[in-house]
Amino acid sequence: MELTPSPPHLLRLPDELLHQIFGYAAGALKDTFACRGWYTAREKVFADWCLLCRRLYPIARAFLYANVDVNCVFSPSRHEWLLGQHQSFQRYATLRPLVRNLTVHYEGPSINTLPYVATDLIAWCTHVRSFSLSGLGSDDQAWMMLRQGLFNFQTLMELSLADPRKFNLDLELLLGTLDELACPQLTTLSLNGIGNRRLRDRPNSPGEPLTAALTTLKLRNFLATPADLEALVRRPTRLQNFELQYTFPEASSYDQKGASTDWSLATLQPILSIHKASLRSIKLNHINRGGLAGFDMRDFERLEMLSLSTATVCSASRLYDYDEHVLDVLFAPNLRALELDFAREYKSHTSLDSYSRREGLEDFDEAEERWLHTLAHMAIRKRCPLREIKVIFRPRRYDESQSAARYPWDRMDDLDEELRPYRIRICYNTPTVSRAEFDEVNRRRVSLSMPYSDRLRMPSVATTLDTDLM
């Protein structure tokens, strides 16, 4: 009797489990390859998996076409691929329902060579759930793409609009467009580059605005006024997640100025209080004036995650407040995660209204460690359910111009070990400076402080100096 070979265990799994496995693989690719490199890696991996066998083909194909990125600006490296993708969607209508996330980069009519690819995909792929449109300034073609997408995408849940170079996104026109073209399932709205034009008083509509179902609002480069922000925040009926980063232009552009320089945590307090009964996460980074005066999260009963930059918390550079009466305002009754960004902001030499992010290893030193220690033990004494303090620290390359007594991430590890019995963890991003580089620079600094004759007696140092002089 001839035995029939059984299929591999992987092929005997149900589709639901295979979708989860492929989803984990897609997430791993996104974590491994940054930004646009992720798209290339994802396309190659899932295209190869489509060729493995008939059983895995439909699942791999769904992931291959789930994310589509269209750059209307001519690029030799992606031009042929983009035209080939357009032909595939034009020829095979069965691929169109697979698109879940559509990203369009549009930079204006003078430099765009493939706008028809974007407009065709917006018309064909009606099952899109997440739509991102970059370059939505004063160009009519981009606004036509937005209107077409809002009309076609009846299952749209996430909308991301940006004008990150000119900061000319018209909030008045945007709100009118959203009210005119309803997206009943829209829950997340991300805006980058709101211009400094004032929002006119809009007449009261007979019903709720069509953005009332929003639960997540993310703002970046918001150059309008606090009154405009309040009008925008009042539109959702139950906002759960709120982000505001940069109330002044980022360092990448110098053409615009913010309409107001009065931004502070005290300015944001009454605006956030509109949804204090529903907000679960708040992220506030890079506003004009720092300091905790007038800021209080103790009445936000549902708040679980609070993210702040130390430049926002401190009234002056690296001037940390250890007074428990001052720090007490950070601890909401159900706060579980506190994220702190230790970025330092410097005035740009190109524009007085622009800042750039730049920090060195000395920007997380003994003072920062002691401040985190104070925050953590204050949470313990208050019996706050805090379980995680996440540190965002990305210093530039370490060199002899900087001075750090200890490797900063050793300080974080020591504090994590101390707080572990209290079930509070100190987490941080991947170190941008290795320990070997840190030790080498410190050794070079010591050698450079020695007399030249003594340095020559050190073989390794002499070799290093000779290399530097060559």
ABEGO torsion letter per residue (X at the ends): XBBBBBBBAAAABBAAAAAAAAAAAAAAAAAABBEAAAAAAAAAAAAAAAAABAAAAAAAAAAAAABBBBBABBBAAAAAAAAAAAAAAAABAAAAAABABBBBBBAEAAABAAAAAAAAAAAABAABABBBBBGBBABAAAAAAAAAAAAABAABABBBBBBAAAGABBAAAAAAAAAABBBAABABBBBBGBBABBBBBBBBBABBBAAAABABBBBBGBABBAAAAAAAAAABABBABBBBBEABBBAABAABBBABAABBAAAAAAAAAAAAAABABBBBBGBABBEABGBBAAABAABABBBBBAAAABABBGBBBABAAAAAAABBAABABBBBBABBBBBBAABAABBBBBBBAAABBAAAAAAAAAAAAAAAAAGBABABBBBBBBBBBBBAABBBABBAAAAAAAAAAAAAAAGBBBBBBBBABBAAAAAAAAAAAAAAABBAAAAAABAAAAAAAAAAAX
